[in-house]
Amino acid sequence: MKFLLWCLLLVFCWPLALLAAVLYPLVWLLLLPFRIVGIAVEGALELVAAIVFLPVRMLRAI
């Protein structure tokens, strides 16, 4: 009985698994520019924070 259920699962789910395997790289490529922009924005914000906190660090070092 279990084997029959596994066979039914295979028959019904293989198209979904194949679709996911094909679409995952395409979605990753579509989202890649947003990830790059996020990295750039994070770096710019860290630079601004470092510039703002520089006087505090200089005074703390004295």
N, CA, C and O atoms as a Tripos MOL2 file, in Angstrom:
@<TRIPOS>MOLECULE
protein
  248   247    62     0     0
PROTEIN
NO_CHARGES

@<TRIPOS>ATOM
      1 N           0.8230   -1.1970    0.0000 N.3       1 MET1
      2 CA          0.0000    0.0000    0.0000 C.3       1 MET1
      3 C           0.8680    1.2620    0.0000 C.2       1 MET1
      4 O           0.5980    2.2140   -0.7330 O.2       1 MET1
      5 N           1.9240    1.2540    0.8420 N.am      2 LYS2
      6 CA          2.8100    2.4200    0.8820 C.3       2 LYS2
      7 C           3.4880    2.6510   -0.4620 C.2       2 LYS2
      8 O           3.6300    3.7870   -0.9150 O.2       2 LYS2
      9 N           3.9010    1.5630   -1.0870 N.am      3 PHE3
     10 CA          4.5750    1.6840   -2.3800 C.3       3 PHE3
     11 C           3.6490    2.3130   -3.4110 C.2       3 PHE3
     12 O           4.0790    3.1360   -4.2190 O.2       3 PHE3
     13 N           2.3900    1.9300   -3.3820 N.am      4 LEU4
     14 CA          1.4110    2.4920   -4.3130 C.3       4 LEU4
     15 C           1.2270    3.9940   -4.0690 C.2       4 LEU4
     16 O           1.0970    4.7700   -5.0160 O.2       4 LEU4
     17 N           1.2170    4.3930   -2.8010 N.am      5 LEU5
     18 CA          1.1040    5.8200   -2.4950 C.3       5 LEU5
     19 C           2.3270    6.5890   -2.9840 C.2       5 LEU5
     20 O           2.2030    7.7030   -3.4920 O.2       5 LEU5
     21 N           3.5070    5.9910   -2.8300 N.am      6 TRP6
     22 CA          4.7200    6.6400   -3.3340 C.3       6 TRP6
     23 C           4.6760    6.7710   -4.8520 C.2       6 TRP6
     24 O           5.1010    7.7870   -5.4020 O.2       6 TRP6
     25 N           4.1650    5.7530   -5.5250 N.am      7 CYS7
     26 CA          4.0470    5.8190   -6.9880 C.3       7 CYS7
     27 C           3.0590    6.9100   -7.4080 C.2       7 CYS7
     28 O           3.3110    7.6350   -8.3700 O.2       7 CYS7
     29 N           1.9490    7.0270   -6.7000 N.am      8 LEU8
     30 CA          0.9870    8.0930   -7.0030 C.3       8 LEU8
     31 C           1.6020    9.4700   -6.7640 C.2       8 LEU8
     32 O           1.3970   10.3930   -7.5530 O.2       8 LEU8
     33 N           2.3530    9.6020   -5.6790 N.am      9 LEU9
     34 CA          3.0260   10.8660   -5.4060 C.3       9 LEU9
     35 C           4.0040   11.2120   -6.5260 C.2       9 LEU9
     36 O           4.0800   12.3650   -6.9500 O.2       9 LEU9
     37 N           4.7430   10.2300   -6.9980 N.am     10 LEU10
     38 CA          5.6850   10.4490   -8.0990 C.3      10 LEU10
     39 C           4.9600   10.8970   -9.3600 C.2      10 LEU10
     40 O           5.3970   11.8290  -10.0340 O.2      10 LEU10
     41 N           3.8610   10.2400   -9.6760 N.am     11 VAL11
     42 CA          3.1240   10.5600  -10.9020 C.3      11 VAL11
     43 C           2.5400   11.9680  -10.8410 C.2      11 VAL11
     44 O           2.5600   12.6900  -11.8370 O.2      11 VAL11
     45 N           2.0210   12.3630   -9.6790 N.am     12 PHE12
     46 CA          1.3610   13.6620   -9.5790 C.3      12 PHE12
     47 C           2.3250   14.8160   -9.3400 C.2      12 PHE12
     48 O           2.0160   15.9540   -9.6950 O.2      12 PHE12
     49 N           3.4840   14.5510   -8.7470 N.am     13 CYS13
     50 CA          4.3540   15.6530   -8.3370 C.3      13 CYS13
     51 C           5.5690   15.8720   -9.2330 C.2      13 CYS13
     52 O           6.2350   16.8980   -9.0960 O.2      13 CYS13
     53 N           5.8850   14.9570  -10.1380 N.am     14 TRP14
     54 CA          7.0860   15.1710  -10.9380 C.3      14 TRP14
     55 C           6.9780   16.4000  -11.8300 C.2      14 TRP14
     56 O           7.9950   17.0620  -12.0360 O.2      14 TRP14
     57 N           5.8020   16.7540  -12.3780 N.am     15 PRO15
     58 CA          5.7800   17.9960  -13.1740 C.3      15 PRO15
     59 C           6.0750   19.2330  -12.3260 C.2      15 PRO15
     60 O           6.7440   20.1600  -12.7830 O.2      15 PRO15
     61 N           5.5780   19.2430  -11.0980 N.am     16 LEU16
     62 CA          5.8350   20.3650  -10.2090 C.3      16 LEU16
     63 C           7.3190   20.4540   -9.8660 C.2      16 LEU16
     64 O           7.8880   21.5450   -9.8360 O.2      16 LEU16
     65 N           7.9430   19.3110   -9.6070 N.am     17 ALA17
     66 CA          9.3710   19.3050   -9.2950 C.3      17 ALA17
     67 C          10.1910   19.7520  -10.5070 C.2      17 ALA17
     68 O          11.1630   20.4920  -10.3580 O.2      17 ALA17
     69 N           9.8110   19.3160  -11.6790 N.am     18 LEU18
     70 CA         10.5170   19.7150  -12.8990 C.3      18 LEU18
     71 C          10.3480   21.2150  -13.1510 C.2      18 LEU18
     72 O          11.3040   21.8910  -13.5320 O.2      18 LEU18
     73 N           9.1570   21.7280  -12.9420 N.am     19 LEU19
     74 CA          8.9060   23.1580  -13.1070 C.3      19 LEU19
     75 C           9.7250   23.9710  -12.1120 C.2      19 LEU19
     76 O          10.2820   25.0100  -12.4650 O.2      19 LEU19
     77 N           9.7990   23.5050  -10.8770 N.am     20 ALA20
     78 CA         10.5920   24.2100   -9.8710 C.3      20 ALA20
     79 C          12.0710   24.1780  -10.2330 C.2      20 ALA20
     80 O          12.7720   25.1720  -10.0480 O.2      20 ALA20
     81 N          12.5530   23.0540  -10.7450 N.am     21 ALA21
     82 CA         13.9630   22.9530  -11.1190 C.3      21 ALA21
     83 C          14.3010   23.8650  -12.2900 C.2      21 ALA21
     84 O          15.4300   24.3470  -12.3890 O.2      21 ALA21
     85 N          13.3480   24.1070  -13.1730 N.am     22 VAL22
     86 CA         13.5910   24.9790  -14.3240 C.3      22 VAL22
     87 C          13.4390   26.4480  -13.9310 C.2      22 VAL22
     88 O          14.2180   27.2920  -14.3760 O.2      22 VAL22
     89 N          12.4490   26.7570  -13.1060 N.am     23 LEU23
     90 CA         12.1700   28.1550  -12.7780 C.3      23 LEU23
     91 C          13.1060   28.7310  -11.7260 C.2      23 LEU23
     92 O          13.3150   29.9440  -11.6970 O.2      23 LEU23
     93 N          13.6780   27.8980  -10.8600 N.am     24 TYR24
     94 CA         14.5300   28.4190   -9.7810 C.3      24 TYR24
     95 C          15.7090   29.2310  -10.3180 C.2      24 TYR24
     96 O          15.9420   30.3330   -9.8200 O.2      24 TYR24
     97 N          16.4680   28.7460  -11.3110 N.am     25 PRO25
     98 CA         17.5650   29.5800  -11.8300 C.3      25 PRO25
     99 C          17.0760   30.8600  -12.5050 C.2      25 PRO25
    100 O          17.7440   31.8910  -12.4260 O.2      25 PRO25
    101 N          15.9350   30.8070  -13.1570 N.am     26 LEU26
    102 CA         15.4100   32.0130  -13.8000 C.3      26 LEU26
    103 C          15.0090   33.0560  -12.7630 C.2      26 LEU26
    104 O          15.2840   34.2430  -12.9380 O.2      26 LEU26
    105 N          14.3640   32.6240  -11.6900 N.am     27 VAL27
    106 CA         13.9880   33.5550  -10.6210 C.3      27 VAL27
    107 C          15.2420   34.1180   -9.9660 C.2      27 VAL27
    108 O          15.2880   35.3020   -9.6320 O.2      27 VAL27
    109 N          16.2580   33.2810   -9.7800 N.am     28 TRP28
    110 CA         17.5140   33.7380   -9.1820 C.3      28 TRP28
    111 C          18.1550   34.8130  -10.0600 C.2      28 TRP28
    112 O          18.6520   35.8160   -9.5500 O.2      28 TRP28
    113 N          18.1440   34.6050  -11.3740 N.am     29 LEU29
    114 CA         18.7060   35.6040  -12.2860 C.3      29 LEU29
    115 C          17.8940   36.8970  -12.2760 C.2      29 LEU29
    116 O          18.4610   37.9860  -12.3700 O.2      29 LEU29
    117 N          16.5790   36.7830  -12.1630 N.am     30 LEU30
    118 CA         15.7500   37.9890  -12.1160 C.3      30 LEU30
    119 C          15.9760   38.7820  -10.8340 C.2      30 LEU30
    120 O          15.9020   40.0100  -10.8510 O.2      30 LEU30
    121 N          16.2490   38.1030   -9.7240 N.am     31 LEU31
    122 CA         16.4300   38.7880   -8.4450 C.3      31 LEU31
    123 C          17.8620   39.2400   -8.2060 C.2      31 LEU31
    124 O          18.1170   39.9750   -7.2520 O.2      31 LEU31
    125 N          18.7960   38.8250   -9.0410 N.am     32 LEU32
    126 CA         20.2010   39.1690   -8.8490 C.3      32 LEU32
    127 C          20.4580   40.6810   -8.8530 C.2      32 LEU32
    128 O          21.2070   41.1490   -7.9950 O.2      32 LEU32
    129 N          19.8820   41.4670   -9.7630 N.am     33 PRO33
    130 CA         20.1270   42.9200   -9.7100 C.3      33 PRO33
    131 C          19.6720   43.5560   -8.3970 C.2      33 PRO33
    132 O          20.3280   44.4670   -7.8930 O.2      33 PRO33
    133 N          18.5600   43.0870   -7.8440 N.am     34 PHE34
    134 CA         18.0870   43.6330   -6.5720 C.3      34 PHE34
    135 C          19.0560   43.2970   -5.4440 C.2      34 PHE34
    136 O          19.2690   44.1070   -4.5420 O.2      34 PHE34
    137 N          19.6410   42.1040   -5.4950 N.am     35 ARG35
    138 CA         20.6240   41.7240   -4.4790 C.3      35 ARG35
    139 C          21.8680   42.6060   -4.5910 C.2      35 ARG35
    140 O          22.4290   43.0240   -3.5780 O.2      35 ARG35
    141 N          22.3000   42.8870   -5.8240 N.am     36 ILE36
    142 CA         23.4820   43.7390   -6.0290 C.3      36 ILE36
    143 C          23.1980   45.1590   -5.5390 C.2      36 ILE36
    144 O          24.0480   45.7760   -4.8970 O.2      36 ILE36
    145 N          22.0060   45.6780   -5.8400 N.am     37 VAL37
    146 CA         21.6360   47.0140   -5.3590 C.3      37 VAL37
    147 C          21.5910   47.0280   -3.8350 C.2      37 VAL37
    148 O          22.0200   48.0030   -3.2170 O.2      37 VAL37
    149 N          21.0870   45.9780   -3.2280 N.am     38 GLY38
    150 CA         21.0440   45.9000   -1.7710 C.3      38 GLY38
    151 C          22.4270   45.9210   -1.1590 C.2      38 GLY38
    152 O          22.6410   46.5710   -0.1360 O.2      38 GLY38
    153 N          23.3710   45.2210   -1.7680 N.am     39 ILE39
    154 CA         24.7480   45.2220   -1.2680 C.3      39 ILE39
    155 C          25.3450   46.6190   -1.3890 C.2      39 ILE39
    156 O          26.0220   47.0860   -0.4730 O.2      39 ILE39
    157 N          25.0980   47.2900   -2.5150 N.am     40 ALA40
    158 CA         25.6420   48.6340   -2.7160 C.3      40 ALA40
    159 C          25.0380   49.6320   -1.7270 C.2      40 ALA40
    160 O          25.7540   50.4630   -1.1700 O.2      40 ALA40
    161 N          23.7360   49.5540   -1.5090 N.am     41 VAL41
    162 CA         23.0810   50.4710   -0.5680 C.3      41 VAL41
    163 C          23.5770   50.2140    0.8490 C.2      41 VAL41
    164 O          23.8050   51.1580    1.6060 O.2      41 VAL41
    165 N          23.7440   48.9530    1.2130 N.am     42 GLU42
    166 CA         24.2570   48.6360    2.5460 C.3      42 GLU42
    167 C          25.6640   49.1990    2.7360 C.2      42 GLU42
    168 O          25.9850   49.7290    3.8000 O.2      42 GLU42
    169 N          26.4980   49.0860    1.7110 N.am     43 GLY43
    170 CA         27.8440   49.6470    1.8010 C.3      43 GLY43
    171 C          27.8290   51.1600    1.9290 C.2      43 GLY43
    172 O          28.6020   51.7280    2.7000 O.2      43 GLY43
    173 N          26.9480   51.8180    1.1740 N.am     44 ALA44
    174 CA         26.8560   53.2810    1.2610 C.3      44 ALA44
    175 C          26.3730   53.7200    2.6390 C.2      44 ALA44
    176 O          26.8790   54.7000    3.1860 O.2      44 ALA44
    177 N          25.4100   53.0140    3.2020 N.am     45 LEU45
    178 CA         24.9210   53.3670    4.5360 C.3      45 LEU45
    179 C          25.9780   53.1220    5.6060 C.2      45 LEU45
    180 O          26.0790   53.8900    6.5630 O.2      45 LEU45
    181 N          26.7620   52.0630    5.4540 N.am     46 GLU46
    182 CA         27.8490   51.8270    6.4060 C.3      46 GLU46
    183 C          28.9070   52.9240    6.3050 C.2      46 GLU46
    184 O          29.4820   53.3240    7.3180 O.2      46 GLU46
    185 N          29.1680   53.4130    5.0880 N.am     47 LEU47
    186 CA         30.1130   54.5100    4.9150 C.3      47 LEU47
    187 C          29.6050   55.7810    5.6000 C.2      47 LEU47
    188 O          30.3660   56.4650    6.2840 O.2      47 LEU47
    189 N          28.3340   56.0930    5.4180 N.am     48 VAL48
    190 CA         27.7530   57.2710    6.0650 C.3      48 VAL48
    191 C          27.8220   57.1250    7.5850 C.2      48 VAL48
    192 O          28.1540   58.0810    8.2840 O.2      48 VAL48
    193 N          27.5120   55.9430    8.0940 N.am     49 ALA49
    194 CA         27.5750   55.7220    9.5420 C.3      49 ALA49
    195 C          29.0020   55.8720   10.0460 C.2      49 ALA49
    196 O          29.2170   56.4350   11.1200 O.2      49 ALA49
    197 N          29.9780   55.3810    9.2950 N.am     50 ALA50
    198 CA         31.3730   55.5160    9.7110 C.3      50 ALA50
    199 C          31.7990   56.9820    9.7290 C.2      50 ALA50
    200 O          32.5320   57.4070   10.6230 O.2      50 ALA50
    201 N          31.3430   57.7510    8.7470 N.am     51 ILE51
    202 CA         31.6870   59.1810    8.7100 C.3      51 ILE51
    203 C          31.0280   59.9190    9.8750 C.2      51 ILE51
    204 O          31.6460   60.7910   10.4850 O.2      51 ILE51
    205 N          29.7830   59.5760   10.1840 N.am     52 VAL52
    206 CA         29.0700   60.2470   11.2750 C.3      52 VAL52
    207 C          29.7030   59.9090   12.6200 C.2      52 VAL52
    208 O          29.8300   60.7840   13.4760 O.2      52 VAL52
    209 N          30.1020   58.6570   12.8210 N.am     53 PHE53
    210 CA         30.6450   58.2380   14.1110 C.3      53 PHE53
    211 C          32.1430   58.4680   14.2450 C.2      53 PHE53
    212 O          32.7110   58.1760   15.2970 O.2      53 PHE53
    213 N          32.7960   58.9820   13.2110 N.am     54 LEU54
    214 CA         34.2400   59.2080   13.2870 C.3      54 LEU54
    215 C          34.6130   60.2050   14.3880 C.2      54 LEU54
    216 O          35.5440   59.9270   15.1440 O.2      54 LEU54
    217 N          33.9390   61.3490   14.5160 N.am     55 PRO55
    218 CA         34.3150   62.2630   15.6110 C.3      55 PRO55
    219 C          34.1580   61.6230   16.9950 C.2      55 PRO55
    220 O          34.9690   61.8760   17.8870 O.2      55 PRO55
    221 N          33.1470   60.8180   17.1760 N.am     56 VAL56
    222 CA         32.9420   60.1490   18.4630 C.3      56 VAL56
    223 C          34.0930   59.1960   18.7480 C.2      56 VAL56
    224 O          34.5810   59.1280   19.8760 O.2      56 VAL56
    225 N          34.5180   58.4770   17.7540 N.am     57 ARG57
    226 CA         35.6360   57.5450   17.9460 C.3      57 ARG57
    227 C          36.9310   58.2950   18.2220 C.2      57 ARG57
    228 O          37.7600   57.8500   19.0160 O.2      57 ARG57
    229 N          37.0990   59.4400   17.5600 N.am     58 MET58
    230 CA         38.3100   60.2340   17.8020 C.3      58 MET58
    231 C          38.3190   60.7820   19.2330 C.2      58 MET58
    232 O          39.3540   60.7560   19.8980 O.2      58 MET58
    233 N          37.1670   61.2790   19.7090 N.am     59 LEU59
    234 CA         37.0890   61.8010   21.0730 C.3      59 LEU59
    235 C          37.2450   60.6880   22.1070 C.2      59 LEU59
    236 O          37.8260   60.9050   23.1700 O.2      59 LEU59
    237 N          36.7350   59.5150   21.8030 N.am     60 ARG60
    238 CA         36.8590   58.3970   22.7220 C.3      60 ARG60
    239 C          38.3060   57.9280   22.8310 C.2      60 ARG60
    240 O          38.7180   57.4190   23.8740 O.2      60 ARG60
    241 N          39.0740   58.0950   21.7630 N.am     61 ALA61
    242 CA         40.4740   57.6580   21.7620 C.3      61 ALA61
    243 C          41.3580   58.5780   22.5940 C.2      61 ALA61
    244 O          42.4400   58.1820   23.0280 O.2      61 ALA61
    245 N          40.9020   59.7920   22.8130 N.am     62 ILE62
    246 CA         41.7220   60.7600   23.5750 C.3      62 ILE62
    247 C          41.6910   60.4340   25.0520 C.2      62 ILE62
    248 O          42.3160   61.1300   25.8510 O.2      62 ILE62
@<TRIPOS>BOND
     1     1     2 1
     2     2     3 1
     3     3     4 2
     4     3     5 am
     5     5     6 1
     6     6     7 1
     7     7     8 2
     8     7     9 am
     9     9    10 1
    10    10    11 1
    11    11    12 2
    12    11    13 am
    13    13    14 1
    14    14    15 1
    15    15    16 2
    16    15    17 am
    17    17    18 1
    18    18    19 1
    19    19    20 2
    20    19    21 am
    21    21    22 1
    22    22    23 1
    23    23    24 2
    24    23    25 am
    25    25    26 1
    26    26    27 1
    27    27    28 2
    28    27    29 am
    29    29    30 1
    30    30    31 1
    31    31    32 2
    32    31    33 am
    33    33    34 1
    34    34    35 1
    35    35    36 2
    36    35    37 am
    37    37    38 1
    38    38    39 1
    39    39    40 2
    40    39    41 am
    41    41    42 1
    42    42    43 1
    43    43    44 2
    44    43    45 am
    45    45    46 1
    46    46    47 1
    47    47    48 2
    48    47    49 am
    49    49    50 1
    50    50    51 1
    51    51    52 2
    52    51    53 am
    53    53    54 1
    54    54    55 1
    55    55    56 2
    56    55    57 am
    57    57    58 1
    58    58    59 1
    59    59    60 2
    60    59    61 am
    61    61    62 1
    62    62    63 1
    63    63    64 2
    64    63    65 am
    65    65    66 1
    66    66    67 1
    67    67    68 2
    68    67    69 am
    69    69    70 1
    70    70    71 1
    71    71    72 2
    72    71    73 am
    73    73    74 1
    74    74    75 1
    75    75    76 2
    76    75    77 am
    77    77    78 1
    78    78    79 1
    79    79    80 2
    80    79    81 am
    81    81    82 1
    82    82    83 1
    83    83    84 2
    84    83    85 am
    85    85    86 1
    86    86    87 1
    87    87    88 2
    88    87    89 am
    89    89    90 1
    90    90    91 1
    91    91    92 2
    92    91    93 am
    93    93    94 1
    94    94    95 1
    95    95    96 2
    96    95    97 am
    97    97    98 1
    98    98    99 1
    99    99   100 2
   100    99   101 am
   101   101   102 1
   102   102   103 1
   103   103   104 2
   104   103   105 am
   105   105   106 1
   106   106   107 1
   107   107   108 2
   108   107   109 am
   109   109   110 1
   110   110   111 1
   111   111   112 2
   112   111   113 am
   113   113   114 1
   114   114   115 1
   115   115   116 2
   116   115   117 am
   117   117   118 1
   118   118   119 1
   119   119   120 2
   120   119   121 am
   121   121   122 1
   122   122   123 1
   123   123   124 2
   124   123   125 am
   125   125   126 1
   126   126   127 1
   127   127   128 2
   128   127   129 am
   129   129   130 1
   130   130   131 1
   131   131   132 2
   132   131   133 am
   133   133   134 1
   134   134   135 1
   135   135   136 2
   136   135   137 am
   137   137   138 1
   138   138   139 1
   139   139   140 2
   140   139   141 am
   141   141   142 1
   142   142   143 1
   143   143   144 2
   144   143   145 am
   145   145   146 1
   146   146   147 1
   147   147   148 2
   148   147   149 am
   149   149   150 1
   150   150   151 1
   151   151   152 2
   152   151   153 am
   153   153   154 1
   154   154   155 1
   155   155   156 2
   156   155   157 am
   157   157   158 1
   158   158   159 1
   159   159   160 2
   160   159   161 am
   161   161   162 1
   162   162   163 1
   163   163   164 2
   164   163   165 am
   165   165   166 1
   166   166   167 1
   167   167   168 2
   168   167   169 am
   169   169   170 1
   170   170   171 1
   171   171   172 2
   172   171   173 am
   173   173   174 1
   174   174   175 1
   175   175   176 2
   176   175   177 am
   177   177   178 1
   178   178   179 1
   179   179   180 2
   180   179   181 am
   181   181   182 1
   182   182   183 1
   183   183   184 2
   184   183   185 am
   185   185   186 1
   186   186   187 1
   187   187   188 2
   188   187   189 am
   189   189   190 1
   190   190   191 1
   191   191   192 2
   192   191   193 am
   193   193   194 1
   194   194   195 1
   195   195   196 2
   196   195   197 am
   197   197   198 1
   198   198   199 1
   199   199   200 2
   200   199   201 am
   201   201   202 1
   202   202   203 1
   203   203   204 2
   204   203   205 am
   205   205   206 1
   206   206   207 1
   207   207   208 2
   208   207   209 am
   209   209   210 1
   210   210   211 1
   211   211   212 2
   212   211   213 am
   213   213   214 1
   214   214   215 1
   215   215   216 2
   216   215   217 am
   217   217   218 1
   218   218   219 1
   219   219   220 2
   220   219   221 am
   221   221   222 1
   222   222   223 1
   223   223   224 2
   224   223   225 am
   225   225   226 1
   226   226   227 1
   227   227   228 2
   228   227   229 am
   229   229   230 1
   230   230   231 1
   231   231   232 2
   232   231   233 am
   233   233   234 1
   234   234   235 1
   235   235   236 2
   236   235   237 am
   237   237   238 1
   238   238   239 1
   239   239   240 2
   240   239   241 am
   241   241   242 1
   242   242   243 1
   243   243   244 2
   244   243   245 am
   245   245   246 1
   246   246   247 1
   247   247   248 2
@<TRIPOS>SUBSTRUCTURE
     1 MET1         2 RESIDUE 1 A MET
     2 LYS2         6 RESIDUE 1 A LYS
     3 PHE3        10 RESIDUE 1 A PHE
     4 LEU4        14 RESIDUE 1 A LEU
     5 LEU5        18 RESIDUE 1 A LEU
     6 TRP6        22 RESIDUE 1 A TRP
     7 CYS7        26 RESIDUE 1 A CYS
     8 LEU8        30 RESIDUE 1 A LEU
     9 LEU9        34 RESIDUE 1 A LEU
    10 LEU10       38 RESIDUE 1 A LEU
    11 VAL11       42 RESIDUE 1 A VAL
    12 PHE12       46 RESIDUE 1 A PHE
    13 CYS13       50 RESIDUE 1 A CYS
    14 TRP14       54 RESIDUE 1 A TRP
    15 PRO15       58 RESIDUE 1 A PRO
    16 LEU16       62 RESIDUE 1 A LEU
    17 ALA17       66 RESIDUE 1 A ALA
    18 LEU18       70 RESIDUE 1 A LEU
    19 LEU19       74 RESIDUE 1 A LEU
    20 ALA20       78 RESIDUE 1 A ALA
    21 ALA21       82 RESIDUE 1 A ALA
    22 VAL22       86 RESIDUE 1 A VAL
    23 LEU23       90 RESIDUE 1 A LEU
    24 TYR24       94 RESIDUE 1 A TYR
    25 PRO25       98 RESIDUE 1 A PRO
    26 LEU26      102 RESIDUE 1 A LEU
    27 VAL27      106 RESIDUE 1 A VAL
    28 TRP28      110 RESIDUE 1 A TRP
    29 LEU29      114 RESIDUE 1 A LEU
    30 LEU30      118 RESIDUE 1 A LEU
    31 LEU31      122 RESIDUE 1 A LEU
    32 LEU32      126 RESIDUE 1 A LEU
    33 PRO33      130 RESIDUE 1 A PRO
    34 PHE34      134 RESIDUE 1 A PHE
    35 ARG35      138 RESIDUE 1 A ARG
    36 ILE36      142 RESIDUE 1 A ILE
    37 VAL37      146 RESIDUE 1 A VAL
    38 GLY38      150 RESIDUE 1 A GLY
    39 ILE39      154 RESIDUE 1 A ILE
    40 ALA40      158 RESIDUE 1 A ALA
    41 VAL41      162 RESIDUE 1 A VAL
    42 GLU42      166 RESIDUE 1 A GLU
    43 GLY43      170 RESIDUE 1 A GLY
    44 ALA44      174 RESIDUE 1 A ALA
    45 LEU45      178 RESIDUE 1 A LEU
    46 GLU46      182 RESIDUE 1 A GLU
    47 LEU47      186 RESIDUE 1 A LEU
    48 VAL48      190 RESIDUE 1 A VAL
    49 ALA49      194 RESIDUE 1 A ALA
    50 ALA50      198 RESIDUE 1 A ALA
    51 ILE51      202 RESIDUE 1 A ILE
    52 VAL52      206 RESIDUE 1 A VAL
    53 PHE53      210 RESIDUE 1 A PHE
    54 LEU54      214 RESIDUE 1 A LEU
    55 PRO55      218 RESIDUE 1 A PRO
    56 VAL56      222 RESIDUE 1 A VAL
    57 ARG57      226 RESIDUE 1 A ARG
    58 MET58      230 RESIDUE 1 A MET
    59 LEU59      234 RESIDUE 1 A LEU
    60 ARG60      238 RESIDUE 1 A ARG
    61 ALA61      242 RESIDUE 1 A ALA
    62 ILE62      246 RESIDUE 1 A ILE
